[in-house]
Amino acid sequence: MNTTDQRVRIIESRILADDWFVLKKTTFDYLRRDNTWQRQSRETYDRGNGATLLLFNTARQTVVLTRQFRFPAFVNGHDGMLIEAAAGLLDDASPETRIRAEVEEETGYRVTHIEKVFDAFMSPGSVTERLYFFIAEYDEGDRAGQGGGVASEGEDIDVLELPLEEALAMITRGEIMDGKTIMLLQHVALRQR
C-alpha cells in the first residue's frame, strides 16, 4: 500500500477564522483502499499542541487536580466547572518545560522529576492538537505557591487534593468528565495494581 503522503492530495485550504486559534476548511482527494480517489472536505481547528500532568503522592495515594470554568462545557449542558489535571498549550516550548511551568502556575507545586507516559490526539476528527501526558510525584515540600493560575489569562483555578480512590469514584459518578484527566487517573490506577 502507498504511504499516506501518496494517498492525500490537498486541493484547497481556506482560513475560516483566525481569532484565538485557526479554523481551516480543507478540500482534498483521498486514495481509498480500492484505488479510487474520493474528494473530501474537512474543517480543522489548530490550537497548537499541549501537555498535561497528574501529580501523585505514592505514599499517601493522593492526587492534585484543578477545578476551573470551561465555557465550551458550559454551553453543552454542564455547569462548566471541570475537574482536571494541570495542563496547558506548549507555546513553542518543549512539553517538559511547558508542563513544569503550568503545574506551578495552576497548582502551586514545583516539580523537578516528571515522567512522560504517552501522547495522544484527543479529538482527531477535527482538532489538530497532540497532547503529551506526564505524571510526577509530589509532597508538601514541593509547594512553592498557592496556584490558581494566571489571572491575566482568565484563569481562576481551585486546587484540589484527593485520595486516588475518591478521584476514580468521581469518574464513575460523572463528577470528573475531562478526558485527559480520566486517562491519567486510570493510568496511575493501573500502575498501582
N, C-alpha and C positions, 0 to 999 in steps of 0.2 A: 504494500500500500504506500502511497505517496506520503511525504511529510505534510504536516498541517500547513506549512507555508505554501506548499504547492496546491493545496486544496481551497485556499481562500484568495479571492481577487477583490480588492476594495474598488468599488465603482465611484462612490461619492461619500464624503463626510461633511456634515454641516453642524455648526455650533448652534444649539437651540437656546442655551442660557450659559452665561459666564459671570455669575454674581459671586456666590460664596465658593462654589466649585463649578466644574464644567459638565454640562449636559450636552451630549452629541447624538445626532442621528446618523447612522452609517448604513449605506446600502452596499451589499457585497454579493458576489457569487460564491457559492459553496459547492465543491465537488462531492457528491454523495457517494456512498459505498457502491451503488450500481453504475458508477461512472457517468452520471448525468449531472449537469450543472443546474443549480437551483438559485434563483435570485431571492435574497432575504433582506430584511431591513430591521435594525435593532437600535434602540436608544441605550446609551451607556452613560452612567454617572461616574465621573472621575473625581474622587475626593482625596486622592493620594493613598499611600499605604499607612498602616498603623501598627501599634503594638499594645499588648495588654499583659498584665502581670497579676498573679494571685499571691498575696502574702500569706504564708502558712507557718504556724508555730507547731513543730512536730511534737514537742514535749507536752504542750497544753492542748493540742488538737484543736486549735482555733485558726480562724482566717480573718483578714481585714478586708472589708468591702466598702463601697461608697454608695450613697443614695443621692440622686440628683434628678432634676426635672428634665425630661426629654419630650420636646414638643411633638415630634412625629408619633411617638407612642400615645400621647395625649389625644391627638386628632384621630387616632384609630381605636378609641373607646377605652383606653387605660387612663388611670389618674395621672399618668406621666411621670410619677416618682419611681424610677427604676433603680434597683439594687444591682450593682455591677462591680466587677474587678476594675482596678485602676487601668486607664487606657488613654491613648492619645494618638494623634497623627504624627508621622515622622518629621515632617517639615524639613526635609533634606538632611536629617541626621541619621545615624545608624539606629536600627531598632534597639540595641542595647543602651546606647547613650540616651535616646529619647525616653525610653520607658523608665529609666532611673529618675530622670527629671520629673516625669509625670507622676510617678509614685510619691515622690516627696511633695510635689505641689498639691496633690489630691488627698493623700493620707497623712502626711507629716513624717513618714518613715523614710530614712535614708538607708538604702540597701547597697551593699557592695558586691556580694556574690549572687548572680542571677543565673538561672538555668533555662535555656531555650528548650521547649518541649515539642513544638511543631509550628507550622504556619498553615493558614487555610484561607480560602476565598469564602467569605461569609454569605454573599448573595450574588453568585456568579452569573445569574441570568440578566443582571442589569448594572451591578456595581463593580468597578474595576479593582477595588481595594483588596490587597493581600494583607492579612493580619498576622503578626508574629506573636506567638504565645510564650509566656515565661512564667516561672514560679520562683519564689525566693523565701528563704527562712527569715523570720523576724523575731525580735524580742523587744521588750520595753526600752532597752538601752539604745535601740536603733531610732528612737523617736527624736526627730530633730526640730519638729514644729507641730502646729495644730492641724495642718492640712486645710482642706476646704476649697482648694482650687484657686484660680486667679480671677478675681472679681472683674477686671477689665476685659476678660474673655467671656464674661457672662456666667462664670461658674459659681455655684452656691452649693457646696457639697458637704453632706453629712458623712462622717467616718463611723463605720460600724465594726465592732469586733464580735464575732460569733463563734460558738463551737461549730466545728465542721459538720457534725451530725445535724445540728439545727439548720445550717445553711442547705444541706441536702434535703431536709424535710420541707424547707421553704420552696424548693423547686417543685416538689410533689404537690404542695398546696397552691401553687401558682403565684407565690409571693416574689420569687426570683424568676424573671421571664427573659432576661438578657442572654442571648445565645453564647457569646464568648465566655460569660461567667459560668453558665451551666457546663460548658465544655471543660473549663479549668477545674471547677469543683469536682466534676466526675473523674477527671484525670487524677487529681490528688487522692480521691477516694479509692480508685482502682489501685493506685500505688500502695496504699495503706493495707490492702487486703492480701 
